[in-house]
Amino acid sequence: SGQGIQSRGEDTFFNSNGNYATWNNFTLDGADNNSFSTNLQERSPEVIQPPVDALEEFRISTRNYSAEFGRSAGAVINASIKQGSNDIHGVVFGFLRDEAFNSNTWENERAGRPKGKYNQYISGATIGGPIRKNKLFFFADYQNTNTDQALSQLATVPTALMRQGNLIELSRPLTAGNPFVPAGCVDTVNKRISPACFDPVAARLIGLYPLPNIQSELAKAGQPGSFGLPNYIDNGVLSVDINQYDVRLDAKPSTSSSFFGRYSYMKTRRKEPPVLGPVASGDFNSNIEITGQSAVAGWSHTISSSTLSEVRASWNRIEGDTFHWAFGDDSNSQLGITGIPRDPRYSGGIPNTNIGGLTRLGGPFFRPQFQTSQILQLSANLTWYRGSHSWKFGVERRRDKVDYVDLRALNGFLSFNDARYTGSGIGDFLLGLATQQGLTLFHEADLYTDGWQFFAQDSWRPTSKLSVNYGARYEYFTPLLDVNNQMTNIDPATGRQFTSKSSGSVFDRALIHPDKNNIAPRVAIAYTVSPEWVVRGGYGTYYQHTDRYGSESQLALNPPQLIDVFVTAPNASSAPVLILKNGFTAPTISNVNPTLVQWRIQDPHQKTPIIHQFSVGPELQVMSDTVLSIEGVGNLIRNGRRLRNLNQGRIVGPGTVVFPYAQYGYGTAFLEQIVTNGRANYYALQAKLQRRMRGGFGYTLSYTWSKALGDFIDHLAAGFGASGNNPQDATNMANDYGPVEFDIPHRFVASFIYELPAGRGRKTNLSGVAGALLDNWSLNGILSLNAGRPFTITSNDNTGTGTFHQSRANCLGDAQPSGFDKTIDHWFDTTRFAQPAPFTFGTCGYNTVRAPGTKNLNLSLFRSFPLPKDRRIELRIEAYNVFNWVNYAIPAANVSSPTTFGRITSSLGDPRQMQFALKFYY
C-alpha cells in the first residue's frame, strides 16, 4: 500500500510513500541494477528486467529502515536470479495476445473506427542443473517479446489551396506593408500569397506534407475561416522486439565458502512510426535501440560460527540510441537547404520547423540522441553475531558514469510561428521569412561521479518482547565530473565564466562544492504487546544523490565545448533572422556572441536532497490465519532539486517588465538554473488485511488515505514539457506548493487466490470425467480503485516575463461546485476560470482540480496438468480490465483554448485484453 503506478505506454514508474518515481533503487543479485542515464532514454530506470520465470525472489521494501540500503530514498526492489541444483529443472513457456480477443479503445469507438492491430507474443525457456554434483551448478534463461500495436495519430497539414498560396480557409486576416515583404506578394482582400513570391525552398518543403484525409475536414475545403482542427490521420504500427537472456553459475567448494557469477543481456528494438513520414516526421517518434548488460560476481565465507563475510563486484551498462527516421539521408541538399554541417554521426532529415497553425515539419529536437550509462560497484560486508546482537558492517566504492549526445538542434531549427510579416505563420513560411533560427554544433559529454558509502547496523533483542534495529550510514558522492574536464559555469551578473581545471580539488573540476555531510541514522522498533498484537515503528534519514534532468542545467553543455545558438527577431520591426533560400550560417567559437548562446547555470553551493521517513502502527492477528496492520506514515523531503528560469522578468508595474540579466539574448534569454530548495510532504494512513492461504483461499485487502504536497515535480516521470517543469514565477516558487502529480487521496487494492475445491481428493471429491475436468483449477484476481489525479488549470502566457514557465489561469470560484454535473465534455465548470490580464500572473493554485478516478479488475484462470517425474503443464487464461472499464485521462485544461477547455478527449490504460499462456515445467 502507499504506492501509485503511473503508466505511459509500455513504461511503468511507481511512487512509494511520497517519494518521486525515479527515486527507487533496483538491485539484481545484490548488485546495482539502476540506469545512470540523464534522461531515461531507455524508458525504464532498470538496466535488466529479467523474465518472471527466471526469478528466485522478488521483494519490494517501501519502508526499509536498515542502514544497509542507501543511495536513494524510494522503494528498494530486490530481485535474484534462480540457482541451479543437483537436478535439472526448467520451464518452457509461451504467451499470446491478439486483437481478435481484445475490446476496441474508447477513442476508436467515439470516432467510429474499428479495432487496430494488436499482437504480442512472448516465448522463452529456463533450465538449471548441476555441472558437478554438490559443487558446481548452472542456470540459464532466454525470452523474446514481440509486440505490434496500431498507432493512430492526428496532424494538421496544409490544404490543397494553401499550397497554392490561397489562405482563405484561415480565420485571421493577412497583413500587408511590412518592409521585409516585397510589394505585391500579399493580397489582403483575397487572402493570398502570390506563388511568384514563394521562397523556392519553402515551395519544396510544403510538398513534404501529406494532403488532408479526414472527410469531415475535406468537406470544409474553400470555406472561409474553416481551418484549425486536425485534418490528417496516420494509421501506423508501433513495433517492439525484445531479446534477453541470463546465465548464472554457483560454486560451493567447501562448507564455509560459496561463489557465484551472473551475466545478463537485454536488447530492445522499438520502431515508432512518424505521423507525416520519415522526412516530414511531425513528432518525436523515433527508431530506438537499447542494449542493457549486467555482470556480478560474489563470494561468501563463513569465518567462524559467529562471523560471516561477503564480497561482491558488479558492472552494468545500458546504451540507448535514438534515431530520427531520416537519419543518414541527404534531404537538406536535395531540398536546397544550405549551411547545416553534414556529419555521418548525426546528419539526416531537415530542420525542425515550426509553422503557425500546422503540425511541426522535420525531425524533432534532441535527435539523434545517444547515451551510455555504466555503473561499477565493489562492496564488502561483515556480519558478526554476539549474544542478543547481530552486527553488520559494510563499505561500498562505486563509479557511476554516463556519456551522451543530447543536443537540441543538430540539424537546425526554424520558426515561422509569430505571423509577424504577413499576419499568418503559413504566409511567412511560404515567403521564407523566419523569426527564429537555431543550430547546435556536435559535442559529446562524458561524465561520472565517484561514491563511497559506509554503514553499521545492529539487530538487537534486549527482551523476548522487544527488538531494536538501529544503525547509520555515511554517503559521499562527488558532483558530476567530466572525463575531459570540459565544464563551464557562469556568473550571470558579471558574465564571468568558470571552467574546469585538469587537476586540483573536486570543486576545481566539478565547479560545484561537494556535500560531505550526508549522515543517515536509522532505527526501527517492534514491541510484542501480546501473542496477537505487535506495535512497530521506525525513522530513517535518506539522501537522493541521482536526479534526472535530461540535458537541463548540465555544465558540460555550455560554451566553449558546446555551441548552441538560437536567435530570435526581437520585434515586429526586426528583419527576419533567416531567409530560407539563403540557408544557415553555421556558428563557430570565434563568431558567436556569448550573450546569445544557451547557458545552463548551477549554484556552486548545493545541498543533497534529504528525506525523513517515519511510521508507527499496530499489527494484530484477528484470526488464526488473518492479520490486520494499520500504520501512520510520513515522508518529508527537503533540499529538492528543481529548475527555474533565473532570467524570468519581474513585473514592476502595469506593462513594465524588468529582466534581471538583460544583457543576455536580447534581454529575455532563458537562463536555466537548478536550485536545491524544493520541499514536499507526504502523510498517509495505510491499512492491510491479509489472510494467508488456507483451505485453498487467500486474500489481501489494502486501503491508503494519503496527502502528497510539494513545490517541485519529477522532471522526467511527470509527463510534462519543459515549461511545466518550471514555476509560474521564479521569484515566488513557494506559490507552486500544492498536490503533486501522484497525490491520490484514496486507494483500494484487493487481491485473491482461490483454488476450486472440486476434483480428485478435494473437498468436493470427484472422480472419472468430472474429476478430470475440474481438478487443479485456480482463480486469481486483482481489483484496484483509485481517486483521480490532480491537475492545473493553465493559460497562454500573457505575462511578458519570458519563456519556460507554466502560466496559470485566474480562478473565479469552485471548479466543481455542489450539484455540478461532471461529464466527459464538461468535466468542470469552465466559467469559473479566465485568462489573466496582460502582465499579470494567474491566481489559480497548483494542481487544484481533480481528474476522474480509475478502476481496474484483472482475472486469471489457471489449470495444472500433472505429469510423471515431477513434470506438469499449466494452462492460463488471463483477462486484463475484465469489465472494459474506461479510465479517463486529464481533461484539456488550458483556458485559452475554449473549444476544448474542460473536455476529456483520451483515456488511460488499455481496454479489455485477453492473454493465453501455456507452460511446461520439468
Buried (B, 14 or more C-beta within 10 A) or exposed (E): BBBBBBEEEBBEBBBBBBBBBBBBBBBBBBBBBBBBBBBBBBBBBBBBBBBEBBBEEEEBBBBBBBBBBBBBBBBBBBBBBBBBBEEEBBBBBBBBBBBEBBBBBBBBBEEEBEBBBBBBBBBBBBBBBBEEEEEBBBBBBBBBBBBBBBBBBBBBBBBEBBBBBBBBBBEBEBBBEBEBBEEEBBBEEEBBBBEEBBBEBBBBBBEBBBEBEBEEBEEBBEEEEBBBEBBBBBEBBBBBBBBBBBBBBBBBEEEEEBBBBBBBBBBBBBBBBBBBBBBBBBBBBBBBBBBBBBBBBBBBBBEEEEBBBBBBBBBBBBBBBBBBBBBEBEBBEEBBBBBBBEEEEBBBBBBBBBBBBBBBBBBBBBBBBBBBBBBBBBBBBBBBBEEEEBBBBBBBEBBBBBBBBBBBBBBBBBBBBBBBBBBBBBBBBBBBBBBBBBBBBBBBBBBBBBBEBBBBBBBBBEEEEEBBBBBBBBBBBBBBBBEEBBBBBBEBEEEEBBBBEEEEEBBEBBBBBBBEEBEBEBBBBBBBEEEEEBBBBBBBBBBBBBBBBBBBBBBBBBBBBBBBBBBBBEEEEEEBBBBBBEBBBBBEEEEBEBBBBBBBBBBBEBBBBBBBBBBBBBBBBEEEBBBBBBBEBBBBBBBBBBBBBBBBBEBEEEEEBEBBBBBBBBBBBBBBBBBBBBBBBBBBBBBBBBBEEEEEBBBBBBBBBBBBBBBBBBBBBBBBEBBBBBBBBBEEBEBBBBBBBBBBBEBBBBBBBBBBBBBBEBEEEBEEEEBEEBBBBBBBBBBBBBBBBBBBBBBEBBBBBBBBBBBBBBBEEEBBEEEBEEEBEBBBBBEBBBBBEEBEBBEBBBBBBBBBBBBBBBBBBBBBEEEEEEEBBBBBBBBBBBEBBBBBBBBBBBBBBEEEBBBBBEBBBBBBBBBBBEBBBB
